[in-house]
Amino acid sequence: MQRGLTGSYVSSIAGGVACRAFVPDPLPPQPSLNFDDKLQARITDALLALGRLDAISTLLPDAKLFLYSYVRKEAVMSSQIEGTQSSLSDLMLYEMQGQPGVPMDDVQEVSCYVKALNLGVERVREGHPITYRLLAEVHAALMTSGRGIQRGPGEFRRNQVWIGGHRADEAVFVPPPAHALADCFSALERFINDADTRTSPVIKAALAHVQFETIHPFMDGNGRLGRLLIPLILVEAGVLKEPLLYLSVFFKRHRQTYYELLQQVRMVGDWEAWLLFFVDAIAATANQAVATAKQLTGKLAEDKARLVALGRLAGSATQVLDAMFKYPIANINSLATSTGLTAATIGKALDALQNQLGIVHELSGMKRNRIYAYSAYIDILNQEIA
């Protein structure tokens, strides 16, 4: 449905250039959303996929093992959309104090995303509502190292910005001026917390994401925080027990369509077209996450069955492999901490896992402080990242 412009233009100045900034109308959309048969069917598909995804947290032997790596995969993808070059392996190397193969700022930004997401989920579980206070705290965590530390962590921007184009008067989009941010965000808070009218969680997440990106409240990190807002809303609503839904892979793959639909909402009010895209993203992403979890657990079972060939060393190798299922890049010291085995025993197990079975691979090429990867595990996680 085309409702026309979903906000108003106000005069502003950005970079010394006069421009027109867009101030969005409060949510929910007016006239109300049109849930025709096509949209309703696709919402149903998304809800069924979310149900299967939520079941992962009870069906997996240890959902936290999957969550550890899956959260990091999302951090990599979300940050890559913003231009970082860090990979999943780079992040895991950095976390265990190895040397990533990309600039340190890149991997620090990805690591901060993991911390920010974990903090947001922790606050929601503590009962904090999703408000400016919570999101500012999460934003501060997101921006406290790497390049972000100079970009106003946890604070509304104080000047006019624009998106696309080298001048504000030729920009693709100019978000609200700084003096309008408090009112815009207050209205968004009311919508997210059902202050005036209740909105179902999936629809709320879809609309709130667009509104957040349109308000563009911070100097930097808006894209990452806007994507992070989606699982926070779903966890708070109880739709998901664990924050396992991350749409960055889908948004990156369909990047042009994503940006066009955001702008279409602003210019002509076609919220329904955005909702179709959003629920398709949920269904595809949730189904892929379930398939990935099954692949990972299947791969672990397959590899553990092969350990019988190691004879007396099989028990130690099993403990090492279980530890690497949790942290798929590790060294002897970290494995000693997680397994309780001696360094000598772990060294023998790793040697057998690498040279006899080809299950793990040494990454560093060094004689000391060697770093090992459970390569097949990382390959499964990386399937969608290419």
Stockholm file with secondary structure:
# STOCKHOLM 1.0

chainA/1-386         MQRGLTGSYVSSIAGGVACRAFVPDPLPPQPSLNFDDKLQARITDALLALGRLDAISTLLPDAKLFLYSYVRKEAVMSSQIEGTQSSLSDLMLYEMQGQPGVPMDDVQEVSCYVKALNLGVERVREGHPITYRLLAEVHAALMTSGRGIQRGPGEFRRNQVWIGGHRADEAVFVPPPAHALADCFSALERFINDADTRTSPVIKAALAHVQFETIHPFMDGNGRLGRLLIPLILVEAGVLKEPLLYLSVFFKRHRQTYYELLQQVRMVGDWEAWLLFFVDAIAATANQAVATAKQLTGKLAEDKARLVALGRLAGSATQVLDAMFKYPIANINSLATSTGLTAATIGKALDALQNQLGIVHELSGMKRNRIYAYSAYIDILNQEIA
#=GR chainA/1-386 SS CCCCCSEEEEEEEETTEEEEEEEECCSSCSSCCCCCHHHHHHHHHHHHHHHHHHHHHHHSSCHHHHHHHHHHHHHHHHHHHTTCCCCHHHHHHHHTTCCCSSCHHHHHHHHHHHHHHHHHHHHHHTTCCSSHHHHHHHHHHHTSSGGGGGSCTTSCCCSCCCBSSSSGGGCSBCCCCGGGHHHHHHHHHHHHTTSSSCCCHHHHHHHHHHHHHHHCCSSSCHHHHHHHHHHHHHHHTTSCSSCCCCCHHHHHHTHHHHHHHHHHHHHHCCHHHHHHHHHHHHHHHHHHHHHHHHHHHHHHHHHHHHGGGGGGGHHHHHHHHHHHHHSSEEEHHHHHHHHCCCHHHHHHHHHIIIIISCCSEECSCCSSSCEEECHHHHHHHGGGTC
#=GC SS_cons         CCCCCSEEEEEEEETTEEEEEEEECCSSCSSCCCCCHHHHHHHHHHHHHHHHHHHHHHHSSCHHHHHHHHHHHHHHHHHHHTTCCCCHHHHHHHHTTCCCSSCHHHHHHHHHHHHHHHHHHHHHHTTCCSSHHHHHHHHHHHTSSGGGGGSCTTSCCCSCCCBSSSSGGGCSBCCCCGGGHHHHHHHHHHHHTTSSSCCCHHHHHHHHHHHHHHHCCSSSCHHHHHHHHHHHHHHHTTSCSSCCCCCHHHHHHTHHHHHHHHHHHHHHCCHHHHHHHHHHHHHHHHHHHHHHHHHHHHHHHHHHHHGGGGGGGHHHHHHHHHHHHHSSEEEHHHHHHHHCCCHHHHHHHHHIIIIISCCSEECSCCSSSCEEECHHHHHHHGGGTC
//
